[in-house]
């Protein structure tokens, strides 16, 4: 009787094709044009980026487009210090939740041009955009965020977004 194979270890690659919905299309087009487009809830007036098409708090459709700043405040962050297959950024590096000026929900992105020891909650950052002729309608239009040189934000300004 032949041995039964119970396990196999092999590399695998999955490719997905996703179609942006009504709320995400303007946001993605905005990225290609160097703009951050969000949507505001008509009820609670919160601004969501990326837009979701409805307010998760009020359960009403969001249609009003709002442009938010490409500057913001780090609310939380993590330092990635473990190598992994396919990594594109040299370790250690920082990923952070960034409360963009004008938004009511943090935006997750990479932090660069700062040593990991100098990144902290409250650090003010700004987007570093891909060159205009290389930008596409996806998150890679922003290469990363870097410290803006502004003083740290007061804790009270971002404490509700931790």
N, C-alpha and C positions, 0 to 999 in steps of 0.2 A: 504494500500500500504506500502510495506517495505521501510525502509530508504536506500538510496543509499550510499554505502561506497565510500568516495571520497579520503581517505588517509589512509595509513597504515605505521607504523614505525616498522621496524624489522631489526635485524642485517643481514648482507649479506657478503658473502665471495666469491671472484672470484679467481680462480687459472688459471694461464696462463702457457702454455708450449711454449717456444720460441726456435727456432733453429738458432744458430749463422750462419751468412753468411761467405763467403770466407775471408773477411777482419777481422772479429771478432774472428774467430777460433784461429789463432795464438796468439792473444792478450789474450784470456781466458786461453789457455794452458800455456802461459807465466806466468800469475798470479798464477796458480797452482804450478809453479816452482820458484816462487819468483822473477820473472822478469817482467819489464814493456816494452812491445813491441808496438811500434807505426809504422806509415807509413809516408814516405816522398813524397811530391809532386815532380814529375820530372821536373816541370816547375818553380814554385816559390820557391821550396825547403823547404816549411813549413812542420813541423812535427806535425802530428795529433795523439792524443791519447784520447780516444780509436780510433782506425782506422775506417774510414768510407768507404774505398774502392775507394773513389774519392775525389779530392780536391774541396771544395765548392767555392773557389775563381776562379780557373782555369778550372774547369769542365773536368778534365782529370783523368784517373784511377791512383791510387796510389798502387804500388806493392812493392817498396823498404822498407823492414823492418828495423827499427832502434830501438835499445834499449835505453831507456832514464833512467835517474837516479830516485831513489825513494826518492830523496830530492828535495825540491822546495821552492817557495815563495808564501805566501798568498797574493792574489791580491785583493779579496773582501771576505766578510764573513757576516754571520748573527748569532745572538744569539737567540736560541730557548728557550723561557721562558714560554711557554704556554703548559699545560698538554694536552695530546690527547690520545684517545683510542689506546691501543696496543703499546705505546711507549716503546722502549727497552733501552733507555739511560736516566739517571737521569737528570732532568732539573735543572739549565740552562746548555745548551751545545752549542757548536759552529759548524756550517757547513761552509766550506770555498771553494772558488775556488783557486786551487793551481797550479801555473805555475811550472811544473816539469822541472828540469834542462835538457835541450836538447829538450824540446817540445815548440810548438808555439801556443798552446791552453790550457787554464786552465783545470784542472781535479778536479771534485767536490768530496769532501769527508769530513768525520767527523774529528774534532780536539779534542784531549783529552790530559791529563797530563799538562794542563795549565788552570789557572783560566780565566773565561771569560773576566775579567778586563784586563788581560795581552795579549790578542790576538789583533793584529792590522795588518793593511796592511803592507806588507814588512817583516813580521815575517818569518824566515826560519824554515822549518819543515822537518821531515823525516818520512817515513812510518814505522809503527809497524805491522809486518807481523804475520799472524796466524802461529802456529807451523807447520813445514813442513809436518808432518804426518797427520795434520788436514785440510790442504789447499785443496780447490776444485777449479775448473775452473770458478770462479765467483768473483764478487767484494768483497766478504767477506774474500778473501785471505789476504786483507789488513784490519786489525782490525780498524785502525785509523791512523792519523798523529799526531805527537807530536813535540813541539819545538826542534830544533836540537842543540841549544846552540850557533849557529853561530850568528854573528852580523846581524841586519836587513839589507835587501837588499835596495839598493838605489832606490828611486822612479823611476828614469829614466829606470831602468832595467825591470820594469813591467807595466809602465804607459799605454802602448798600449794594455794591456790585462784586463783593468778594465771594 
